[in-house]
């Protein structure tokens, strides 16, 4: 019997799609799936046989004030061309329902009220709620498909490094509080404390430049930022890592997807929001009194606790610089001792 056609609209950041994809098998049971997404999601759903059709929209090429009109026109055309039986728009299920944006009235709520309302909302649960489905008792969250070539590349890397303690450390994410400011100090500390550790620094081209400018020479600190490794490949590398640590980024979410030991450094979001269904989780909250604030921080006006040099336009939420490595070391010590007898 032919299934009805479902058009899913999802413009997502890397990590947001990882919170979204566990819903896909439940939708695929009832519908033929058609996906309208952005470039990031398009890269992650390659090789996924559950989608009958996938398109992506490079809306970032246009001025932001035109996005609303562009979305409306594009979605209307998609409905006309595809004639879906149902349209499921997932935009806003995380970034509006769980984390407030600056145009939302809730963005200006008092902190105690925001924590009461948004603190009870988990990212995975929010997606199921938008889809009007109950979340299963045993949620399967590793829903990314890989080609055999992609698998072979990462497995060869794992085979070469299986006698090492591999630490993956993403340096930055999509918003200004998702920054690991102490990456240089922390990576140096880890290779000194753990004789068999290799630290892999992960990030975009800006992170690549930061690492290059820092002139890192230690042979066990590897710079794989920029285009040296596609993000989808990095997600699979976390499956074979011994530990993953970093801010609220897709790389750390992917470690949770595989159940790999990890620490997410939570700032604006809460550990409950980000890691409720993750195994081997040792995530920590910023000690700042304002964390979590459940606010997206894109501009300096979005945060009252900024630090930096405003003249140089270098400014970050204070919560992003509030983490002490001593809070993390006991968790990594435990995993290191499991693999090696001494630390």
C-alpha positions as a Markdown table, in Angstrom:
| # | Residue | x | y | z |
|---|---|---|---|---|
| 1 | Unk | 0.0 | 0.0 | 0.0 |
| 2 | Unk | 1.3 | 3.4 | -1.0 |
| 3 | Unk | 2.2 | 5.6 | 1.9 |
| 4 | Unk | 1.1 | 9.3 | 2.1 |
| 5 | Unk | 3.7 | 11.9 | 1.2 |
| 6 | Unk | 5.2 | 14.0 | 4.0 |
| 7 | Unk | 7.2 | 17.1 | 3.3 |
| 8 | Unk | 9.6 | 17.9 | 6.2 |
| 9 | Unk | 11.1 | 21.4 | 6.3 |
| 10 | Unk | 14.2 | 21.6 | 8.5 |
| 11 | Unk | 16.8 | 24.3 | 8.4 |
| 12 | Unk | 19.2 | 23.2 | 11.1 |
| 13 | Unk | 22.7 | 23.6 | 12.5 |
| 14 | Unk | 24.8 | 20.5 | 12.7 |
| 15 | Unk | 24.0 | 19.6 | 16.3 |
| 16 | Unk | 20.3 | 20.5 | 15.9 |
| 17 | Unk | 19.9 | 17.9 | 13.2 |
| 18 | Unk | 21.4 | 15.3 | 15.5 |
| 19 | Unk | 18.7 | 16.2 | 18.0 |
| 20 | Unk | 16.1 | 15.9 | 15.2 |
| 21 | Unk | 17.1 | 12.7 | 13.3 |
| 22 | Unk | 15.8 | 10.2 | 16.0 |
| 23 | Unk | 12.3 | 11.1 | 14.9 |
| 24 | Unk | 12.9 | 10.0 | 11.3 |
| 25 | Unk | 12.3 | 6.2 | 11.7 |
| 26 | Unk | 9.0 | 6.9 | 13.3 |
| 27 | Unk | 7.9 | 9.2 | 10.5 |
| 28 | Unk | 9.2 | 6.8 | 7.9 |
| 29 | Unk | 6.9 | 4.1 | 9.2 |
| 30 | Unk | 3.9 | 6.1 | 8.2 |
| 31 | Unk | 5.0 | 8.3 | 5.3 |
| 32 | Unk | 7.2 | 8.6 | 2.2 |
| 33 | Unk | 9.6 | 11.3 | 3.3 |
| 34 | Unk | 10.5 | 14.4 | 1.3 |
| 35 | Unk | 13.0 | 16.8 | 2.9 |
| 36 | Unk | 13.6 | 20.5 | 2.4 |
| 37 | Unk | 16.7 | 21.5 | 4.3 |
| 38 | Unk | 19.8 | 23.7 | 4.4 |
| 39 | Unk | 23.2 | 22.9 | 3.2 |
| 40 | Unk | 24.4 | 21.6 | 6.6 |
| 41 | Unk | 21.5 | 19.1 | 6.9 |
| 42 | Unk | 21.9 | 18.1 | 3.3 |
| 43 | Unk | 25.5 | 16.9 | 4.0 |
| 44 | Unk | 24.3 | 14.9 | 7.0 |
| 45 | Unk | 21.4 | 13.1 | 5.2 |
| 46 | Unk | 23.5 | 11.9 | 2.3 |
| 47 | Unk | 23.3 | 8.1 | 2.1 |
| 48 | Unk | 20.1 | 8.1 | 4.1 |
| 49 | Unk | 17.8 | 5.7 | 2.2 |
| 50 | Unk | 14.7 | 6.8 | 4.1 |
| 51 | Unk | 14.3 | 10.0 | 2.1 |
| 52 | Unk | 12.6 | 9.8 | -1.3 |
| 53 | Unk | 13.7 | 13.3 | -2.2 |
| 54 | Unk | 15.9 | 16.0 | -0.7 |
| 55 | Unk | 16.5 | 19.6 | -1.6 |
| 56 | Unk | 18.5 | 22.4 | 0.1 |
| 57 | Unk | 18.1 | 26.1 | 0.2 |
| 58 | Unk | 21.1 | 28.4 | 0.5 |
| 59 | Unk | 19.2 | 31.2 | 2.1 |
| 60 | Unk | 22.3 | 32.6 | 3.9 |
| 61 | Unk | 23.2 | 34.1 | 0.5 |
| 62 | Unk | 20.4 | 36.6 | 0.9 |
| 63 | Unk | 20.0 | 39.5 | 3.3 |
| 64 | Unk | 18.4 | 38.3 | 6.5 |
| 65 | Unk | 15.5 | 40.7 | 6.3 |
| 66 | Unk | 14.4 | 38.9 | 3.2 |
| 67 | Unk | 14.4 | 35.4 | 4.6 |
| 68 | Unk | 10.8 | 35.4 | 5.7 |
| 69 | Unk | 9.4 | 36.3 | 2.3 |
| 70 | Unk | 11.9 | 33.9 | 0.6 |
| 71 | Unk | 10.8 | 31.0 | 2.9 |
| 72 | Unk | 7.1 | 31.7 | 2.2 |
| 73 | Unk | 7.6 | 31.7 | -1.5 |
| 74 | Unk | 9.8 | 28.7 | -1.6 |
| 75 | Unk | 7.6 | 26.6 | 0.7 |
| 76 | Unk | 4.5 | 27.5 | -1.3 |
| 77 | Unk | 6.2 | 26.4 | -4.6 |
| 78 | Unk | 7.3 | 23.1 | -3.0 |
| 79 | Unk | 3.8 | 22.3 | -1.9 |
| 80 | Unk | 2.5 | 23.1 | -5.4 |
| 81 | Unk | 5.2 | 20.9 | -7.1 |
| 82 | Unk | 5.3 | 18.0 | -4.7 |
| 83 | Unk | 1.6 | 17.9 | -3.6 |
| 84 | Unk | 2.4 | 16.4 | -0.1 |
| 85 | Unk | -0.4 | 15.0 | 2.0 |
| 86 | Unk | 1.2 | 16.6 | 5.0 |
| 87 | Unk | 3.7 | 19.4 | 5.7 |
| 88 | Unk | 5.8 | 19.2 | 8.9 |
| 89 | Unk | 7.8 | 22.4 | 9.5 |
| 90 | Unk | 10.4 | 21.7 | 12.2 |
| 91 | Unk | 11.9 | 25.2 | 12.2 |
| 92 | Unk | 11.6 | 26.8 | 15.7 |
| 93 | Unk | 11.1 | 23.5 | 17.5 |
| 94 | Unk | 14.5 | 23.9 | 19.2 |
| 95 | Unk | 15.6 | 27.5 | 18.6 |
| 96 | Unk | 12.3 | 29.1 | 19.6 |
| 97 | Unk | 10.6 | 26.5 | 21.8 |
| 98 | Unk | 13.7 | 25.7 | 23.9 |
| 99 | Unk | 16.1 | 28.6 | 23.4 |
| 100 | Unk | 14.7 | 32.1 | 23.0 |
| 101 | Unk | 15.5 | 34.4 | 20.1 |
| 102 | Unk | 15.9 | 38.2 | 20.5 |
| 103 | Unk | 12.5 | 39.0 | 18.8 |
| 104 | Unk | 10.6 | 36.7 | 21.2 |
| 105 | Unk | 8.8 | 38.3 | 24.1 |
| 106 | Unk | 10.1 | 35.4 | 26.2 |
| 107 | Unk | 13.6 | 36.6 | 25.5 |
| 108 | Unk | 13.1 | 39.4 | 28.0 |
| 109 | Unk | 11.5 | 37.3 | 30.7 |
| 110 | Unk | 13.1 | 37.3 | 34.2 |
| 111 | Unk | 15.6 | 34.5 | 34.6 |
| 112 | Unk | 13.7 | 32.6 | 37.2 |
| 113 | Unk | 10.6 | 32.5 | 34.9 |
| 114 | Unk | 12.6 | 31.4 | 31.9 |
| 115 | Unk | 14.2 | 28.6 | 33.9 |
| 116 | Unk | 10.9 | 27.4 | 35.1 |
| 117 | Unk | 9.4 | 27.2 | 31.6 |
| 118 | Unk | 12.3 | 26.5 | 29.3 |
| 119 | Unk | 14.3 | 24.5 | 31.8 |
| 120 | Unk | 11.7 | 21.7 | 31.6 |
| 121 | Unk | 12.1 | 21.4 | 27.8 |
| 122 | Unk | 14.6 | 18.9 | 26.3 |
| 123 | Unk | 15.7 | 19.1 | 22.7 |
| 124 | Unk | 14.8 | 15.6 | 21.8 |
| 125 | Unk | 11.4 | 15.8 | 23.4 |
| 126 | Unk | 10.7 | 19.1 | 21.7 |
| 127 | Unk | 11.1 | 17.5 | 18.3 |
| 128 | Unk | 8.7 | 14.7 | 19.1 |
| 129 | Unk | 6.2 | 17.2 | 20.5 |
| 130 | Unk | 6.3 | 19.2 | 17.3 |
| 131 | Unk | 5.7 | 16.0 | 15.3 |
| 132 | Unk | 2.8 | 15.1 | 17.7 |
| 133 | Unk | 4.4 | 11.8 | 18.6 |
| 134 | Unk | 5.1 | 10.3 | 22.0 |
| 135 | Unk | 8.8 | 9.8 | 22.7 |
| 136 | Unk | 9.6 | 6.1 | 23.0 |
| 137 | Unk | 10.7 | 4.6 | 26.2 |
| 138 | Unk | 14.0 | 3.5 | 24.6 |
| 139 | Unk | 15.1 | 6.2 | 22.2 |
| 140 | Unk | 17.6 | 5.3 | 19.5 |
| 141 | Unk | 19.6 | 8.4 | 18.7 |
| 142 | Unk | 22.3 | 7.2 | 16.3 |
| 143 | Unk | 20.4 | 7.9 | 13.1 |
| 144 | Unk | 23.2 | 9.1 | 10.7 |
| 145 | Unk | 23.9 | 6.9 | 7.7 |
| 146 | Unk | 27.4 | 6.6 | 6.2 |
| 147 | Unk | 28.8 | 5.3 | 2.9 |
| 148 | Unk | 31.3 | 2.5 | 3.1 |
| 149 | Unk | 34.0 | 4.8 | 1.9 |
| 150 | Unk | 33.3 | 7.2 | 4.8 |
| 151 | Unk | 33.3 | 4.3 | 7.2 |
| 152 | Unk | 36.6 | 2.9 | 5.8 |
| 153 | Unk | 38.4 | 6.3 | 6.2 |
| 154 | Unk | 37.5 | 6.6 | 9.9 |
| 155 | Unk | 38.1 | 2.9 | 10.7 |
| 156 | Unk | 41.6 | 3.1 | 9.2 |
| 157 | Unk | 42.3 | 6.2 | 11.4 |
| 158 | Unk | 41.0 | 4.3 | 14.4 |
| 159 | Unk | 43.2 | 1.2 | 13.6 |
| 160 | Unk | 46.3 | 3.4 | 13.3 |
| 161 | Unk | 45.6 | 5.1 | 16.7 |
| 162 | Unk | 44.0 | 2.3 | 18.7 |
| 163 | Unk | 46.9 | 2.3 | 21.2 |
| 164 | Unk | 46.4 | 6.0 | 21.9 |
| 165 | Unk | 43.9 | 7.8 | 24.1 |
| 166 | Unk | 42.1 | 9.9 | 21.6 |
| 167 | Unk | 40.6 | 13.2 | 22.8 |
| 168 | Unk | 38.5 | 15.2 | 20.4 |
| 169 | Unk | 38.1 | 18.8 | 21.3 |
| 170 | Unk | 35.8 | 21.1 | 19.3 |
| 171 | Unk | 36.8 | 24.7 | 19.7 |
| 172 | Unk | 33.7 | 26.6 | 18.6 |
| 173 | Unk | 30.0 | 26.4 | 17.6 |
| 174 | Unk | 27.3 | 28.4 | 15.9 |
| 175 | Unk | 26.8 | 31.2 | 18.5 |
| 176 | Unk | 29.2 | 33.4 | 20.4 |
| 177 | Unk | 29.0 | 31.5 | 23.8 |
| 178 | Unk | 30.0 | 28.2 | 22.2 |
| 179 | Unk | 33.7 | 28.8 | 22.4 |
| 180 | Unk | 36.4 | 26.9 | 24.1 |
| 181 | Unk | 38.7 | 29.8 | 25.0 |
| 182 | Unk | 41.3 | 27.7 | 26.9 |
| 183 | Unk | 41.8 | 25.2 | 24.1 |
| 184 | Unk | 45.6 | 25.8 | 24.0 |
| 185 | Unk | 46.1 | 25.5 | 27.8 |
| 186 | Unk | 43.8 | 22.5 | 28.0 |
| 187 | Unk | 45.3 | 20.5 | 25.1 |
| 188 | Unk | 48.8 | 21.1 | 26.5 |
| 189 | Unk | 47.7 | 20.0 | 29.9 |
| 190 | Unk | 46.1 | 16.8 | 28.5 |
| 191 | Unk | 49.1 | 15.6 | 26.6 |
| 192 | Unk | 51.3 | 16.3 | 29.6 |
| 193 | Unk | 49.1 | 14.5 | 32.1 |
| 194 | Unk | 48.2 | 11.6 | 29.8 |
| 195 | Unk | 51.4 | 10.1 | 28.2 |
| 196 | Unk | 49.3 | 8.1 | 25.6 |
| 197 | Unk | 46.9 | 10.9 | 24.8 |
| 198 | Unk | 46.5 | 12.6 | 21.4 |
| 199 | Unk | 44.3 | 15.7 | 21.2 |
| 200 | Unk | 42.5 | 16.4 | 18.0 |
| 201 | Unk | 41.4 | 20.1 | 17.7 |
| 202 | Unk | 38.2 | 20.4 | 15.7 |
| 203 | Unk | 36.6 | 23.6 | 14.2 |
| 204 | Unk | 36.0 | 25.7 | 11.2 |
| 205 | Unk | 38.5 | 27.7 | 9.1 |
| 206 | Unk | 38.7 | 30.4 | 11.8 |
| 207 | Unk | 39.8 | 27.8 | 14.4 |
| 208 | Unk | 42.3 | 26.5 | 11.9 |
| 209 | Unk | 43.8 | 30.0 | 11.6 |
| 210 | Unk | 43.9 | 30.3 | 15.5 |
| 211 | Unk | 45.7 | 27.0 | 15.8 |
| 212 | Unk | 48.2 | 27.9 | 13.0 |
| 213 | Unk | 48.8 | 31.3 | 14.6 |
| 214 | Unk | 49.5 | 29.7 | 18.0 |
| 215 | Unk | 52.3 | 27.7 | 16.4 |
| 216 | Unk | 51.4 | 24.4 | 18.2 |
| 217 | Unk | 54.4 | 22.1 | 17.8 |
| 218 | Unk | 53.6 | 19.2 | 20.2 |
| 219 | Unk | 53.4 | 16.0 | 18.1 |
| 220 | Unk | 50.4 | 14.8 | 20.0 |
| 221 | Unk | 48.2 | 17.9 | 19.4 |
| 222 | Unk | 46.6 | 17.5 | 16.0 |
| 223 | Unk | 45.0 | 20.3 | 14.1 |
| 224 | Unk | 42.1 | 18.9 | 12.0 |
| 225 | Unk | 40.2 | 22.2 | 11.8 |
| 226 | Unk | 38.9 | 23.7 | 8.6 |
| 227 | Unk | 38.5 | 21.5 | 5.5 |
| 228 | Unk | 40.9 | 18.8 | 6.6 |
| 229 | Unk | 38.0 | 16.6 | 7.7 |
| 230 | Unk | 34.3 | 17.0 | 6.8 |
| 231 | Unk | 32.0 | 17.5 | 9.7 |
| 232 | Unk | 30.2 | 14.2 | 9.0 |
| 233 | Unk | 33.5 | 12.4 | 9.2 |
| 234 | Unk | 34.3 | 14.2 | 12.5 |
| 235 | Unk | 30.9 | 12.9 | 13.9 |
| 236 | Unk | 32.0 | 9.3 | 13.0 |
| 237 | Unk | 35.4 | 9.9 | 14.5 |
| 238 | Unk | 33.8 | 10.7 | 17.9 |
| 239 | Unk | 32.4 | 7.1 | 17.9 |
| 240 | Unk | 36.0 | 5.8 | 18.2 |
| 241 | Unk | 37.3 | 8.6 | 20.5 |
| 242 | Unk | 38.1 | 7.8 | 24.1 |
| 243 | Unk | 36.8 | 11.2 | 25.2 |
| 244 | Unk | 35.2 | 14.2 | 23.7 |
| 245 | Unk | 35.1 | 17.6 | 25.4 |
| 246 | Unk | 33.9 | 21.0 | 24.2 |
| 247 | Unk | 31.1 | 23.6 | 24.1 |
| 248 | Unk | 27.5 | 23.0 | 23.0 |
| 249 | Unk | 28.4 | 21.9 | 19.5 |
| 250 | Unk | 27.4 | 19.2 | 17.1 |
| 251 | Unk | 30.6 | 17.3 | 17.7 |
| 252 | Unk | 29.9 | 16.9 | 21.4 |
| 253 | Unk | 26.3 | 15.9 | 20.6 |
| 254 | Unk | 27.6 | 13.3 | 18.2 |
| 255 | Unk | 29.6 | 11.7 | 21.1 |
| 256 | Unk | 26.3 | 11.5 | 22.9 |
| 257 | Unk | 24.8 | 9.9 | 19.9 |
| 258 | Unk | 27.3 | 7.0 | 20.1 |
| 259 | Unk | 27.4 | 6.8 | 23.9 |
| 260 | Unk | 31.1 | 7.9 | 24.0 |
| 261 | Unk | 32.3 | 9.4 | 27.3 |
| 262 | Unk | 32.1 | 13.2 | 27.0 |
| 263 | Unk | 31.8 | 16.5 | 28.7 |
| 264 | Unk | 29.7 | 19.2 | 27.2 |
| 265 | Unk | 30.4 | 22.7 | 28.6 |
| 266 | Unk | 26.9 | 24.0 | 28.9 |
| 267 | Unk | 26.4 | 27.8 | 29.0 |
| 268 | Unk | 23.0 | 29.2 | 27.7 |
| 269 | Unk | 21.4 | 25.7 | 27.5 |
| 270 | Unk | 21.2 | 23.3 | 30.5 |
| 271 | Unk | 22.7 | 19.9 | 30.7 |
| 272 | Unk | 19.2 | 18.5 | 30.9 |
| 273 | Unk | 18.2 | 20.1 | 27.6 |
| 274 | Unk | 21.3 | 18.9 | 25.8 |
| 275 | Unk | 22.2 | 15.5 | 27.2 |
| 276 | Unk | 19.0 | 13.9 | 28.8 |
| 277 | Unk | 19.3 | 10.7 | 26.6 |
| 278 | Unk | 23.1 | 10.4 | 26.4 |
| 279 | Unk | 25.0 | 7.6 | 28.0 |
| 280 | Unk | 28.5 | 8.1 | 29.6 |
| 281 | Unk | 27.7 | 11.8 | 30.0 |
| 282 | Unk | 29.8 | 14.0 | 32.3 |
| 283 | Unk | 28.5 | 17.4 | 31.2 |
| 284 | Unk | 28.9 | 20.4 | 33.4 |
| 285 | Unk | 27.1 | 23.8 | 33.7 |
| 286 | Unk | 28.9 | 27.1 | 33.7 |
| 287 | Unk | 29.2 | 28.3 | 37.3 |
| 288 | Unk | 28.0 | 31.8 | 36.3 |
| 289 | Unk | 24.8 | 32.7 | 38.2 |
| 290 | Unk | 23.1 | 33.6 | 34.9 |
| 291 | Unk | 23.7 | 30.2 | 33.3 |
| 292 | Unk | 21.6 | 28.7 | 31.9 |
| 293 | Unk | 19.7 | 31.7 | 30.5 |
| 294 | Unk | 18.0 | 29.8 | 27.6 |
| 295 | Unk | 18.9 | 32.6 | 25.2 |
| 296 | Unk | 20.5 | 32.5 | 21.8 |
| 297 | Unk | 23.5 | 34.8 | 21.9 |
| 298 | Unk | 24.2 | 36.2 | 18.4 |
| 299 | Unk | 24.9 | 39.8 | 19.2 |
| 300 | Unk | 26.4 | 41.7 | 22.1 |
| 301 | Unk | 22.9 | 43.0 | 23.0 |
| 302 | Unk | 21.7 | 39.5 | 23.7 |
| 303 | Unk | 23.9 | 39.1 | 26.8 |
| 304 | Unk | 24.3 | 41.3 | 29.9 |
| 305 | Unk | 27.5 | 39.5 | 31.0 |
| 306 | Unk | 29.9 | 40.1 | 28.2 |
| 307 | Unk | 33.7 | 40.5 | 28.4 |
| 308 | Unk | 36.3 | 41.5 | 25.9 |
| 309 | Unk | 37.5 | 44.5 | 23.9 |
| 310 | Unk | 34.6 | 46.3 | 22.3 |
| 311 | Unk | 36.8 | 48.5 | 20.3 |
| 312 | Unk | 38.3 | 45.5 | 18.6 |
| 313 | Unk | 34.9 | 43.9 | 18.4 |
| 314 | Unk | 36.0 | 41.0 | 20.4 |
| 315 | Unk | 33.4 | 40.1 | 22.9 |
| 316 | Unk | 32.0 | 36.9 | 24.4 |
| 317 | Unk | 29.5 | 35.9 | 27.0 |
| 318 | Unk | 31.3 | 35.5 | 30.3 |
| 319 | Unk | 29.8 | 32.0 | 30.8 |
| 320 | Unk | 32.0 | 30.8 | 27.9 |
| 321 | Unk | 35.2 | 31.6 | 29.8 |
| 322 | Unk | 34.1 | 30.3 | 33.2 |
| 323 | Unk | 35.1 | 26.7 | 33.1 |
| 324 | Unk | 37.8 | 25.3 | 35.3 |
| 325 | Unk | 39.8 | 22.3 | 33.9 |
| 326 | Unk | 39.8 | 20.8 | 37.4 |
| 327 | Unk | 36.1 | 20.0 | 37.0 |
| 328 | Unk | 36.8 | 17.9 | 34.0 |
| 329 | Unk | 40.0 | 16.0 | 34.8 |
| 330 | Unk | 38.4 | 13.5 | 37.2 |
| 331 | Unk | 36.1 | 12.2 | 34.4 |
| 332 | Unk | 39.0 | 11.9 | 31.9 |
| 333 | Unk | 41.2 | 10.2 | 34.6 |
| 334 | Unk | 38.5 | 7.6 | 35.0 |
| 335 | Unk | 38.4 | 6.8 | 31.3 |
| 336 | Unk | 42.2 | 6.8 | 31.0 |
| 337 | Unk | 42.5 | 4.3 | 33.8 |
| 338 | Unk | 40.1 | 2.0 | 32.1 |
| 339 | Unk | 42.3 | 1.9 | 29.1 |
| 340 | Unk | 45.7 | 2.1 | 30.7 |
| 341 | Unk | 46.6 | 1.0 | 34.2 |
| 342 | Unk | 48.2 | 4.2 | 35.5 |
| 343 | Unk | 47.7 | 8.0 | 35.1 |
